[in-house]
Amino acid sequence: MSKWNLRPLEPGDIPFIIKTWLSNYRHNSMIGAVTDSEIYLAETENLIRSALNKFKTTIACDPVTPGLIFGYVVHDSDEKRDVDLVHYIYVKHKFREFGVAKDMVIRMRNWDNLIYSHEPDNWKKLIKIGNFKRINEKREKSIVRLFPCYNTYTYNPYYFFNPGGH
């Protein structure tokens, strides 16, 4: 038996996703760090709800208790450009380093190329480096580690707002 199952989004998952996305992005993104709390919470929740209606969401959960969520990925594909799109990926801290994120991405993969619209959690560590060449090298290593099954990786935050319109 697998250590986790993957399943589609269910209505009961939405409060968990909104809560974790809001909190995680608030503490691990430049936007979350510099935006007024009231504005951040209201506007980001609206964007998250829109994303959950517009894109696919895959949930990693306990095989016996499907309501126990380990993590999720909000994703899509752009068949015109032969790319997979990962908009947001989250795994609970106690389930990190077990391959949950990699497994979700590998199993949702349709193409050899990836566009991701949100930076990984470690952006603060990357910014402390201060050297943009090293920042890009560290970011690339982090992305390759998370998404080893892709040939190309492109960071494009605008795909979150206008997928396929570029």
C-alpha positions as CSV (number, residue, x, y, z in Angstrom):
1,M,0.0,0.0,0.0
2,S,1.2,3.5,-0.9
3,K,2.1,5.9,1.9
4,W,-0.3,8.4,0.4
5,N,-3.1,8.5,-2.2
6,L,-3.7,11.2,-4.8
7,R,-7.2,12.5,-5.4
8,P,-9.0,15.5,-6.9
9,L,-10.1,18.5,-4.9
10,E,-13.3,18.1,-2.8
11,P,-15.4,21.0,-1.4
12,G,-14.3,20.2,2.1
13,D,-10.6,20.7,1.2
14,I,-11.1,24.4,0.3
15,P,-10.8,25.9,3.8
16,F,-7.6,24.0,4.4
17,I,-6.1,25.1,1.1
18,I,-7.1,28.7,1.7
19,K,-5.7,28.7,5.2
20,T,-2.4,27.1,4.3
21,W,-1.8,29.0,1.1
22,L,-2.5,32.3,2.8
23,S,-0.3,31.5,5.7
24,N,2.6,29.9,3.8
25,Y,2.7,32.5,1.1
26,R,2.4,35.3,3.6
27,H,5.6,34.1,5.4
28,N,7.5,32.8,2.4
29,S,7.0,35.3,-0.4
30,M,8.1,38.9,-1.1
31,I,4.4,39.9,-1.8
32,G,3.3,38.5,1.5
33,A,6.2,40.1,3.3
34,V,5.6,43.7,2.0
35,T,1.8,43.9,1.7
36,D,-0.5,45.3,4.4
37,S,-2.1,42.3,6.2
38,E,-5.7,43.4,5.5
39,I,-5.1,43.9,1.8
40,Y,-3.0,40.7,1.5
41,L,-5.6,38.5,3.2
42,A,-8.6,39.8,1.3
43,E,-7.0,40.0,-2.2
44,T,-5.0,36.8,-1.9
45,E,-8.0,34.8,-0.7
46,N,-9.9,36.0,-3.8
47,L,-7.1,34.9,-6.1
48,I,-6.9,31.5,-4.4
49,R,-10.6,30.9,-4.7
50,S,-10.4,31.9,-8.4
51,A,-7.4,29.6,-8.9
52,L,-9.3,26.7,-7.3
53,N,-12.2,27.2,-9.7
54,K,-10.0,27.7,-12.8
55,F,-7.2,25.1,-12.4
56,K,-6.9,21.5,-11.3
57,T,-6.0,20.7,-7.8
58,T,-4.4,17.3,-6.8
59,I,-4.5,16.3,-3.1
60,A,-2.1,14.0,-1.5
61,C,-3.9,12.3,1.4
62,D,-3.8,9.4,3.9
63,P,-4.8,6.2,2.1
64,V,-7.1,5.2,5.0
65,T,-8.5,8.6,5.9
66,P,-8.8,10.7,2.7
67,G,-9.7,13.8,4.7
68,L,-6.2,13.8,6.2
69,I,-4.4,16.0,3.7
70,F,-0.6,15.7,3.4
71,G,-0.3,18.3,0.6
72,Y,-1.7,19.7,-2.6
73,V,-0.7,21.0,-6.0
74,V,-2.7,23.6,-8.0
75,H,-1.8,22.9,-11.6
76,D,-2.8,22.9,-15.3
77,S,-1.4,22.2,-18.8
78,D,-1.1,24.5,-21.8
79,E,-1.5,22.1,-24.7
80,K,-0.7,24.9,-27.3
81,R,2.8,25.3,-25.8
82,D,3.3,21.7,-24.6
83,V,3.9,22.7,-21.0
84,D,2.7,21.8,-17.6
85,L,1.8,24.7,-15.2
86,V,2.4,24.5,-11.5
87,H,0.8,27.4,-9.7
88,Y,1.2,26.4,-6.1
89,I,2.4,23.4,-4.2
90,Y,2.2,22.8,-0.5
91,V,3.1,19.9,1.8
92,K,2.6,19.9,5.5
93,H,5.9,20.2,7.4
94,K,5.8,16.8,9.0
95,F,5.4,15.2,5.5
96,R,8.2,17.1,3.8
97,E,11.3,15.2,2.7
98,F,9.3,12.1,1.9
99,G,8.8,12.8,-1.8
100,V,5.1,13.9,-1.6
101,A,5.6,17.0,-3.7
102,K,7.7,15.2,-6.3
103,D,5.2,12.4,-6.5
104,M,2.3,14.8,-7.0
105,V,4.2,16.6,-9.8
106,I,5.4,13.4,-11.5
107,R,1.9,11.9,-11.5
108,M,0.3,15.1,-12.9
109,R,2.9,15.5,-15.6
110,N,1.8,15.6,-19.2
111,W,4.7,17.4,-21.0
112,D,8.5,17.7,-20.7
113,N,8.5,21.4,-20.0
114,L,7.3,23.3,-16.9
115,I,6.1,26.8,-16.2
116,Y,5.7,27.7,-12.5
117,S,4.0,30.8,-11.3
118,H,5.0,30.9,-7.6
119,E,8.6,30.8,-6.3
120,P,9.6,28.0,-3.9
121,D,9.6,28.6,-0.2
122,N,13.3,29.2,0.0
123,W,13.3,32.6,-1.7
124,K,14.3,34.4,1.5
125,K,17.4,32.3,1.8
126,L,18.2,33.1,-1.9
127,I,17.8,36.8,-1.4
128,K,20.2,36.8,1.5
129,I,22.9,35.6,-0.9
130,G,22.8,39.0,-2.5
131,N,24.5,38.0,-5.8
132,F,21.9,37.6,-8.6
133,K,24.0,35.0,-10.5
134,R,24.2,32.8,-7.4
135,I,20.5,33.5,-6.6
136,N,19.6,32.1,-10.1
137,E,21.9,29.1,-9.7
138,K,20.4,28.3,-6.2
139,R,16.9,28.8,-7.5
140,E,17.6,26.5,-10.5
141,K,19.0,23.7,-8.2
142,S,15.9,24.1,-6.0
143,I,13.5,23.8,-8.9
144,V,15.4,20.8,-10.4
145,R,15.2,19.1,-7.0
146,L,11.5,19.7,-6.8
147,F,10.7,18.9,-10.4
148,P,13.3,16.4,-11.6
149,C,11.1,15.0,-14.4
150,Y,11.1,18.2,-16.6
151,N,13.6,19.2,-19.3
152,T,12.9,23.0,-19.0
153,Y,11.7,25.2,-16.2
154,T,10.4,28.7,-16.6
155,Y,9.3,31.1,-13.9
156,N,6.3,33.1,-15.2
157,P,4.1,34.7,-12.5
158,Y,1.8,36.1,-15.1
159,Y,0.6,32.6,-16.1
160,F,-1.3,32.6,-12.8
161,F,-3.5,35.5,-14.0
162,N,-3.7,34.8,-17.7
163,P,-2.9,31.1,-18.5
164,G,-2.3,30.4,-22.2
165,G,-2.8,34.1,-23.1
166,H,0.9,34.7,-23.9
